[in-house]
Every structure is written in C-alpha cells, then in structure tokens.
C-alpha cells in the first residue's frame, strides 16, 4: 500500500480547503481568515478520514453481506482469522461477474469485499487462497490506500501523479506470497488467478483500481496477472 500515512494523504484536500478559506477571507480580516482556515482544514482532515471507508465501499458498489447468505465464505474467514489472530472483517459483496476482491478500512475496522463472480466460480481451496491473501494485508497500509481511493478522484491530475508515486507494484506479489504462507498451497491461488484471466475485469476507476486484488487490467501500477501466476507456480 502507500508508503505514507492516511493522515498525510487526507491532509492534501484539507490544506486545499484551508487555503481557499484563507484567500477568501484575508481581505476582510487576516486573523479571522487564519483562524477559519485552520479550523476548516482540521475539520476536513477529520471528515476525510472518518468517511473514507464508506465512500470507497460505495465506489466499489459493495453491499454488506447478510449473515448466512454465503456460509462457505463466512466459514473460511472465521477459520483463517481464528488460526492467525486476525480480527474478523465486515463482509461485503460487489454484484459483478468480474472475479476480484478488495480490503478497505482501518486496521481495527476492516472490510473484505468479494465479487459475486469470485464466489460463483472458485472452488473452496481457491476461495480460501484469495481470502488468505486479502486477510494477510490487514494493517499493511490498507487505510492509507482507502483514503487515497476516497480523495483521488477529487484531486484531478495531482491525484494520478500522487498515486503513481505512492504505490509500488511489488506489494501485489508480496501479498500473493503472504497468502501462500497461510495456505501452504500455491497452486490454489495460481488457479484462482488463471480463472480470473479468462473472466471479465472490474470497471476501471483510476482512484480505486489499486484496492482490487486483480483490478481492471489497465492499471500501470499492477504487475501482469500472468506474471503473478508464473511466480506462484515457481514456489
């Protein structure tokens, strides 16, 4: 995930708001302008971080999964979390035939998003490998990535440049290998990726593409899915 904190990313729109207020009020009273600018910048900083998760879930078209609807997924998440000391995430499903998964939110309030296509097409071992991969990312800059996705679309070209600087494609491969460390069975994740190669991809959204395990396939940050399959099969 990004190499900077969520707070640093959220400070960008906060500083912009503060600057606009300062410029707008400076001609009236400089002291009042400074106080108002600092206050509104601080409020924006807090609001960006507090609303980031829900904004991103909405952007991913993810709806909360009702208990009992996907018992296989619930069982796998519960088992992996219990055996590795991970707090169970909230479960969400994106109604798309694309095969993909994402993890968003804070380290103490994380949400796992899986697509309906993933649930429909993967067998138990393949789904376990995907769940393990996503859960292994908890606490590794997930919230920074979430905040970046929530504000990236508001920053225009600056958001794209910032995103390219902050994201490292190697994190995708590292997460793949971390999943294998949990399941001890590389072929399962390789098989899941191979099926995804033959399926539709999620709709490209530059601001949130980095959150997906696979993505739209047009994101220059993400390494080739074929290369990731090959790397897994070499383990």
C-alpha positions as CSV (number, residue, x, y, z in Angstrom):
1,X,0.0,0.0,0.0
2,X,1.1,3.7,0.0
3,X,4.4,4.5,1.7
4,X,2.8,7.4,3.6
5,X,0.2,7.6,6.3
6,X,-3.5,8.0,5.8
7,X,-3.3,11.3,7.7
8,X,-0.7,12.7,5.2
9,X,-2.9,11.8,2.2
10,X,-6.0,13.3,3.9
11,X,-4.1,16.5,4.6
12,X,-4.0,17.3,0.9
13,X,-7.7,18.2,0.5
14,X,-7.6,19.7,4.0
15,X,-4.8,22.1,3.1
16,X,-6.7,23.0,-0.1
17,X,-9.8,23.9,1.8
18,X,-7.8,25.9,4.3
19,X,-6.1,27.8,1.5
20,X,-9.4,28.6,-0.2
21,X,-10.8,29.9,3.0
22,X,-7.7,32.0,3.8
23,X,-7.7,33.6,0.4
24,X,-11.4,34.3,0.5
25,X,-11.4,36.0,3.9
26,X,-7.9,37.5,4.0
27,X,-9.1,40.8,2.5
28,X,-11.7,41.2,5.3
29,X,-9.6,40.3,8.4
30,X,-6.4,38.3,8.2
31,X,-6.6,37.0,11.8
32,X,-10.2,35.8,11.3
33,X,-9.1,34.3,8.0
34,X,-6.2,32.3,9.6
35,X,-8.4,31.0,12.4
36,X,-11.2,30.0,10.0
37,X,-8.7,28.4,7.6
38,X,-7.1,26.3,10.3
39,X,-10.4,25.3,11.8
40,X,-11.9,24.2,8.5
41,X,-8.8,22.5,7.3
42,X,-8.8,20.5,10.6
43,X,-12.5,19.6,10.2
44,X,-11.8,18.5,6.6
45,X,-8.9,16.3,7.7
46,X,-11.1,14.5,10.2
47,X,-14.1,14.2,7.9
48,X,-12.0,12.7,5.0
49,X,-10.6,10.0,7.3
50,X,-13.9,9.2,9.0
51,X,-15.9,8.9,5.8
52,X,-13.2,7.3,3.6
53,X,-14.3,3.7,4.2
54,X,-18.0,4.2,3.4
55,X,-17.1,6.4,0.4
56,X,-14.9,3.7,-1.0
57,X,-17.4,0.9,-0.4
58,X,-19.9,2.9,-2.3
59,X,-17.4,3.5,-5.2
60,X,-16.8,-0.3,-5.3
61,X,-20.6,-0.9,-5.4
62,X,-20.2,-3.2,-2.4
63,X,-23.1,-4.1,-0.2
64,X,-22.8,-5.7,3.2
65,X,-23.3,-9.4,3.2
66,X,-26.2,-10.7,5.3
67,X,-25.3,-13.4,7.8
68,X,-25.9,-16.9,6.4
69,X,-26.1,-16.0,2.7
70,X,-22.6,-17.2,1.9
71,X,-21.7,-19.8,4.6
72,X,-18.7,-21.0,2.7
73,X,-17.1,-17.6,2.7
74,X,-18.0,-16.9,6.3
75,X,-16.6,-20.2,7.4
76,X,-13.3,-19.6,5.6
77,X,-12.9,-16.1,7.0
78,X,-13.7,-17.2,10.6
79,X,-11.2,-20.1,10.3
80,X,-8.3,-18.1,9.0
81,X,-8.9,-15.2,11.4
82,X,-9.1,-17.6,14.4
83,X,-5.9,-19.5,13.5
84,X,-3.9,-16.4,12.8
85,X,-5.1,-14.0,15.4
86,X,-6.8,-11.6,13.0
87,X,-9.9,-9.6,13.8
88,X,-12.8,-10.7,11.6
89,X,-13.6,-8.1,8.9
90,X,-17.0,-7.0,7.8
91,X,-18.0,-8.9,4.7
92,X,-19.2,-7.2,1.5
93,X,-20.2,-8.4,-1.9
94,X,-19.9,-6.4,-5.2
95,X,-22.5,-7.6,-7.7
96,X,-20.4,-8.0,-10.7
97,X,-19.4,-11.1,-12.8
98,X,-15.7,-10.0,-12.5
99,X,-13.6,-12.2,-10.3
100,X,-11.9,-9.9,-7.7
101,X,-11.5,-9.0,-4.1
102,X,-10.5,-5.9,-2.1
103,X,-9.8,-4.9,1.5
104,X,-10.5,-1.5,2.8
105,X,-10.9,0.4,6.1
106,X,-8.9,0.9,9.3
107,X,-6.8,-1.7,11.0
108,X,-9.4,-2.0,13.8
109,X,-12.4,-1.9,11.4
110,X,-11.6,-3.6,8.2
111,X,-14.0,-4.7,5.4
112,X,-13.4,-7.5,3.0
113,X,-15.1,-7.1,-0.4
114,X,-15.5,-10.0,-2.8
115,X,-17.3,-10.0,-6.1
116,X,-20.2,-12.3,-6.9
117,X,-18.2,-13.7,-9.8
118,X,-15.5,-14.8,-7.4
119,X,-18.0,-16.6,-5.2
120,X,-19.7,-18.2,-8.2
121,X,-16.6,-19.6,-9.9
122,X,-14.0,-20.5,-7.3
123,X,-13.9,-23.8,-5.5
124,X,-13.2,-24.0,-1.8
125,X,-9.4,-24.2,-2.0
126,X,-9.2,-21.3,-4.5
127,X,-11.6,-19.1,-2.4
128,X,-9.5,-19.9,0.7
129,X,-6.4,-18.7,-1.0
130,X,-8.0,-15.5,-2.1
131,X,-9.4,-14.9,1.4
132,X,-6.0,-15.6,2.9
133,X,-4.3,-13.2,0.6
134,X,-6.7,-10.4,1.4
135,X,-6.6,-11.0,5.2
136,X,-2.8,-11.0,5.2
137,X,-2.9,-7.4,4.1
138,X,-4.6,-6.2,7.3
139,X,-2.5,-3.5,9.0
140,X,-0.2,-3.0,5.9
141,X,-1.3,0.4,4.9
142,X,-4.8,-0.6,4.0
143,X,-6.3,2.6,5.5
144,X,-3.9,4.8,3.6
145,X,-4.9,3.1,0.4
146,X,-8.6,3.6,1.4
147,X,-8.1,7.3,2.0
148,X,-6.2,7.6,-1.3
149,X,-9.1,6.0,-3.1
150,X,-11.6,8.2,-1.4
151,X,-10.0,11.5,-2.4
152,X,-8.0,10.6,-5.5
153,X,-10.9,11.5,-7.8
154,X,-11.2,14.9,-6.3
155,X,-7.5,15.8,-7.0
156,X,-7.6,15.6,-10.8
157,X,-4.1,15.1,-12.4
158,X,-2.5,15.6,-9.0
159,X,-4.3,12.5,-7.7
160,X,-2.9,10.4,-10.5
161,X,0.7,11.6,-10.0
162,X,0.4,11.2,-6.3
163,X,-0.9,7.7,-6.7
164,X,1.9,6.7,-9.1
165,X,4.5,7.9,-6.6
166,X,2.9,6.3,-3.6
167,X,2.1,2.8,-4.9
168,X,4.6,0.0,-5.5
169,X,3.6,-2.9,-7.8
170,X,5.7,-5.2,-5.7
171,X,3.1,-5.1,-2.9
172,X,0.8,-7.2,-5.1
173,X,3.3,-10.0,-5.5
174,X,4.3,-9.8,-1.8
175,X,0.6,-10.2,-0.8
176,X,0.4,-13.2,-3.1
177,X,3.4,-14.9,-1.4
178,X,1.9,-14.0,2.1
179,X,-1.2,-15.9,1.1
180,X,0.8,-18.9,0.3
181,X,2.4,-18.6,3.7
182,X,-1.1,-19.1,5.2
183,X,-2.5,-21.8,3.0
184,X,0.8,-23.6,2.1
185,X,-0.7,-24.4,-1.3
186,X,0.5,-22.1,-4.1
187,X,-1.5,-23.9,-6.9
188,X,-4.8,-22.8,-5.4
189,X,-4.1,-19.0,-5.7
190,X,-2.5,-19.6,-9.1
191,X,-5.6,-21.4,-10.3
192,X,-7.9,-18.6,-9.0
193,X,-5.8,-16.1,-10.9
194,X,-5.9,-18.2,-14.0
195,X,-9.7,-18.3,-13.9
196,X,-9.7,-14.5,-13.4
197,X,-7.6,-14.1,-16.6
198,X,-10.4,-15.7,-18.5
199,X,-13.2,-13.6,-16.9
200,X,-14.4,-10.0,-17.1
201,X,-12.5,-7.4,-15.1
202,X,-13.9,-4.8,-12.8
203,X,-14.6,-1.4,-14.3
204,X,-11.6,0.8,-14.5
205,X,-11.6,3.6,-11.9
206,X,-8.2,5.2,-11.6
207,X,-8.9,6.3,-8.0
208,X,-9.7,2.8,-6.7
209,X,-8.1,0.3,-9.0
210,X,-5.2,-0.3,-6.6
211,X,-7.6,-1.6,-3.9
212,X,-8.6,-4.7,-6.0
213,X,-6.6,-7.9,-5.9
214,X,-6.7,-8.1,-9.7
215,X,-8.1,-4.8,-11.0
216,X,-9.2,-3.6,-14.4
217,X,-6.0,-4.8,-16.2
218,X,-5.3,-1.3,-17.4
219,X,-3.6,-0.1,-14.2
220,X,0.2,0.5,-14.8
221,X,0.9,0.1,-11.1
222,X,-0.2,-3.5,-11.1
223,X,2.1,-6.2,-12.5
224,X,0.8,-8.6,-15.2
225,X,-1.6,-11.2,-13.8
226,X,0.2,-13.8,-15.9
227,X,3.5,-12.9,-14.3
228,X,1.9,-13.4,-10.9
229,X,0.6,-16.8,-11.9
230,X,4.1,-17.8,-13.1
231,X,5.7,-16.6,-9.9
232,X,3.3,-18.7,-7.8
233,X,3.8,-21.8,-9.8
234,X,7.6,-21.5,-9.3
235,X,7.2,-21.7,-5.5
